[in-house]
Amino acid sequence: MVNVQIEKIADVAVVHCEGRIVHSDAAFRLRDAVTRQTDSRVILLDLSDVKAVEGGGLGMLLFLHRWCHDQEIQLKMFDPPHRVRRGLERASPSVEFEIVGTDEVLSLLGWEGRSEPVVVSQENRELVTRF
């Protein structure tokens, strides 16, 4: 099962996923969360806490890649674990998922030059802002 939380930051939707995306119910939960973000310029899938993506989950990520392209929304993936990244590469070698690191995320969110501290927790890799 996957837990999905969404945070909107300006025109960027951060979709944090935690758990496993291996069965159809988890894949449909992710699909529903992403396809509701029609007013976003960018959808950032935070996969840092995903333990596994298999079968229906891989197919759904391919579907979401195409759906975002058709909607003219950028789809970016943040920090998928090595195992998840390998699964994505094997599932569809012709599709290039855009995988971004912490620096790209901070730039995307407009946080790279902030005077307030931005903390990237190494424990759970979540982006946390302090105001």
N, C-alpha and C positions, 0 to 999 in steps of 0.2 A: 504494500500500500504506500501511497505517496501523500505527503502533506504539502499543500501549496498555499503560499502566502504572497499577496501582491502589495507592492508599495509603488505609488505614483510619485515621481519626482519630475516636475515640469512635464515634458512630453515623453518621458522615459518610463516605461512600466518595468519594474523589477519583479520578476516572478521567481521567488525562492522555493526550490523543491527540496524535500527531505524524504528519504526512504528509498523505496524500490519502484521502478516503473517497468513492471514485467507483465502485468495482467491488463485486460481491456478496461477494467474499471479505473485503474490508475491512469491509463493513457487517456481515457475520456475526461477524467478530472483535469488533467493538464490541458487537453484541447479546449475545454470550456473556459478555463482561466485565461488562456492566451487569446482565444478568438473574441473575447469580450473587450479586448484592448484596442478597439478600432480607432480610437482617437490618439493613439501613441505614434510617435515618430520612430521609436526604437523599443523593442521588447528584449530585455536582458534576462535570459534564463540563467539563474544562479543554480548550477548543478553541483556545487561544492559538497553538499551533504547527501548526494544521491549515491546509494550503495551499488545499485545495479540497474541497467537498462537492457531489456531483452525483448525479443519478439514484437509484441504489439506496441511496446514503448518505442522501439527503434522505428517502427513504421509510422508511429504518430509524430515523432520528431521530423521525419522526412515530410510528412503531410504538412506540419507547421512551417517548415522551411519554405515549401511551395506556397502555402496560404499567405505567409508574410510577404513573399515576393509579389504575389498577385495583388495584395493590398497596398503595395509600395511602403511597407514597414520593414525596417532593418531588424533582423533577428540575430542576436549575438548570444553566445554561451560563455558563462564565466566559470572558470576553474573546474571543469569536469575531472573527476579522478581518472587516473591512467587507464584503469579497466573500462570505464565508461567511454573514454576517448577512443580506445582500441575498438570497442564495439561499434561506435559511430563510423569509424574508418572502414571496417569490414562490411558493414551493412550496405553502404552505398559509396563505393570509392569515387564515383563520378560527381557526387555532391560535396561541395566544400562548405562545411559549417564554419562560421566565423567564431573562433574561440579567442576570448580576450582575457588579459590578466588584470591585476589590480590597477596598474598605471593607466591602462586604457579606460577602465571603468571610471576612475576618478576624473579623467578628462571628459569622458562622455557625459558625466553628471555635472560638469562644470566646477568640480571641487579641487582641481589641481593647484590653483593659486589662492586658496582661501586663507584668511588670517585665523579663522577658528580652527582648532585641531580636528583632524579627521583620523579616526583610529580604525585600522584594519586589524581585527582580532585574529591572531594566529591560531587560537584555540579552535574556533569554529568558522573562521574565514568569513565572518559577516562584516559588512560595512556598517560602521556605527558612527554617527555624527554627534558631536557635543556642541550645544548652543549655549 
